Amino acid sequence: MATVKIYTKSSCPACDLAKQILSQKGVSFEEFVMDDKPEELKALINKTNLRTVPQIFINDHLIGGCSDMMDLDKKNQLDILLQAEDH
């Protein structure tokens, strides 16, 4: 099973939806809440060039945010990524 990390903020509907989708698929994930971590959030933004959350990584590969994950799911690619072993 893949390693999934999701960077979120509280009171973020897209973050909640992304976590709900992953949970419905039975996927465990590690969540990093960035509310009180401005320096870590700044470093994440610099690393990914994305200014919004959630930011979702599967096997240390950035797939994007919630809408990106939903697009992958519609194309039947999300489950394939989630099945891949973390190397």
C-alpha positions in Angstrom: 0.0 0.0 0.0 1.2 3.5 -0.8 2.3 6.1 1.8 0.0 9.0 1.8 0.7 12.4 3.4 -1.7 15.3 3.4 -1.0 18.8 4.4 -4.1 20.6 5.6 -5.6 23.5 7.6 -8.5 23.3 9.9 -11.8 24.8 8.7 -10.8 23.9 5.1 -13.7 22.2 3.2 -11.4 20.9 0.5 -9.1 19.4 3.1 -12.1 17.7 4.8 -13.3 16.3 1.5 -9.9 15.0 0.5 -9.6 13.2 3.9 -13.1 11.8 3.5 -12.4 10.4 0.0 -9.2 8.8 1.3 -11.0 7.4 4.3 -13.9 6.0 2.2 -11.2 4.2 0.1 -9.8 2.7 3.3 -6.5 4.5 2.9 -4.6 5.5 5.9 -2.8 8.8 5.7 -0.5 11.0 7.8 -2.0 14.5 8.2 0.1 17.6 8.8 -2.1 20.5 10.1 -0.3 23.7 9.1 -2.5 26.2 11.1 0.2 27.2 13.6 3.2 26.4 11.5 3.8 29.4 9.2 7.5 28.6 8.5 6.7 25.0 7.6 3.9 26.1 5.4 6.2 28.6 3.7 8.7 25.9 3.1 6.0 23.6 1.7 4.8 26.3 -0.7 8.4 27.0 -1.8 8.9 23.2 -2.4 5.6 22.6 -4.4 4.8 26.1 -5.8 1.2 25.5 -4.7 -0.3 28.2 -2.4 -3.3 26.2 -1.3 -4.1 23.3 0.9 -4.7 20.4 0.9 -1.5 19.3 -0.7 -1.5 15.5 -1.1 1.5 13.3 -1.6 1.4 9.6 -2.6 4.7 7.9 -2.1 6.4 11.3 -1.8 5.1 12.3 -5.1 2.9 15.5 -5.1 -0.4 14.7 -6.8 -1.8 18.2 -6.1 -4.9 19.2 -4.1 -8.4 17.8 -3.6 -9.6 18.6 -7.1 -6.5 17.0 -8.6 -7.1 13.9 -6.6 -10.7 13.8 -7.7 -9.6 14.1 -11.3 -7.3 11.2 -10.9 -10.1 9.2 -9.3 -12.4 9.9 -12.3 -9.7 8.7 -14.7 -9.4 5.5 -12.6 -5.7 6.4 -11.8 -6.0 7.2 -8.1 -6.6 3.6 -7.0 -3.6 2.5 -9.1 -1.4 5.1 -7.3 -2.8 4.1 -3.9 -2.0 0.4 -4.6 1.6 1.1 -5.5 4.2 0.1 -3.0 6.3 2.9 -1.4 10.0 2.4 -2.4 
